[in-house]
Each structure stands twice: as C-alpha cells, then as structure tokens.
Amino acid sequence: LHYPLRRQRQMCIRDRFSSMKVEVTLLSEQPRTFQFDGRLGWTIAQLASAGARGVATVECPAPRWSAYVHDLRKRGIQIETEMEPHDGNYPGFHARYRLACDVQVRALSMEGKS
C-alpha cells in the first residue's frame, strides 16, 4: 500500500509548537515585530518553515487552520490561500496557505521552559 499523505504529514511540526511562544518580524519596508503563542505561534512557525510550498490542511491537519490564518491576517500578517482539489472517499477541495510576506521567526519559549 502507498500512503503519500502519511509521509507529507510527518513534515508537519507537531505539538511541540502548540505551546511555543514566538517572535515574528515582518521584513518589509517598515519592519514590525509581533509575539504569538499557542496555536497562533504554531501556525506562523508552520507557514515560515514551509516556505514557498506553503501548508496544505490535508498534509498538516489541525482543528482550526482557517481560524488561525484569519487571526494572523487580522494582525497584519499577509497570507495567501489557494484552493486545491483532492480525491478519495470524500472528494472536494482543501486550502493551501502560504506566507505572502518575508518573516523571521524566533522561538522565545516552550511550555515549562523559558
């Protein structure tokens, strides 16, 4: 049996980022720095590590990807959404998210560590 998504899902940074606190600097004409923790920190770390490929929700499942992306956008992080078709038992579309801006992400702390 061939499990192409299983290998892709392993690329997803797992729960060690769910309690991470990160500092994000937008590397634009007027650099801005933010601090995110919890799932927002996890989401921005996922997007930054994925680079131009982006993150597809079927490759790196999380309960509320669209909500995390929405919250990051409200805070000024530019994120593109591309809808991609998929087959299988439940054919349809899934989202692929990509950062549309250059960022630098730095880990500040992990749960239980500073």
N, C-alpha and C positions, 0 to 999 in steps of 0.2 A: 504494500500500500504506500501511496505517496501523500505526504502531508505538507504541502508547500507553505501553508499559513503557520504551521507549528514552528518552523524554523524562523519565519519572519517575526512571530510573536516573541521569540526568545531575544530578539534585538531590542525589544521594549524594556526600558529601565523599570524594574518592578518597584515594589512598595518601599524600598529604601528611600525613595524620593517623596513618598506621601507625607512624611513628617519633616521634610527638609525645609530649611529657610534659605532663600537665595536672594542675591542682589543682582539686579538686571540693569545694565546700562545700554540705552539706545545710542548707537554710534552714528548719529545723524549730525546735521549742521549745528544743532543746538543739543548736545548730549543731555539726556535726562536719566536719572537713576531711580529705580523702584526697589522695594523689598517685597517679596512674596513668600508665603509659607503654605504649608499644607498642600492641597491639590493644585492650587494655582502655581506654586513653586514647582511641583511635579510636572505640570503641563508645560510651563515655559522651558524647563530643563529638557523635556522630551522633544519639543519643537526645535530647540537650539541644537541638540545632538543629532537630530535627523537631517539638518541642513536643507539643501535644495530639494531633496527627495520628499521631505515632509513626512507626516504621520497619518496613516490611514486607520480609521477606527476599527477596522477588522483585523489589522495587524497588531494593534496595541489597544485592546479593549479596556475601557474604563466606564464606569457607570454614567458619567455626565460630561463627556467631551465637549458637546456643543455649549453647555452652560459655562464650562471653564474658559473656552475660547471667547464666548460673549463677555465674560467678566474681564478678561485680559484686554479685549478691544475697548471696553468702556474706560479702561485705564490708560489708553493711548498706544497699545501695542498693535502694530499692523499685522494682521494675519489673513492670508488668502484661504478660500475654501474652494475645492474642486470636487464635484460630484463624479464618482466613478461607478460603473455598473459592476455587479457581481452575480454569479450563477449559484447553483447549489439548490438545496431544498427550499430556500426562501430567497429567490432571485429578487433583485432590486438595485438600489443604489446605496453607497456609503460615502462618507466625506473623507477627503484627504486635506489636512491642514498644513500650511507652510507659513513660516515667518516671511513677511514681505518687507522686513527691515533688518539691518545688521544689529545684532545684540552681542553683548558679552555677559555671560552668566557666571557668577561666582558663588560657591556654596558658603553659607555663613555658619550653619549649624545643622546637626541632626538631632532627632529626639533622643534625649538622655545624654547628649554631648554638646559642648559649646566650643 
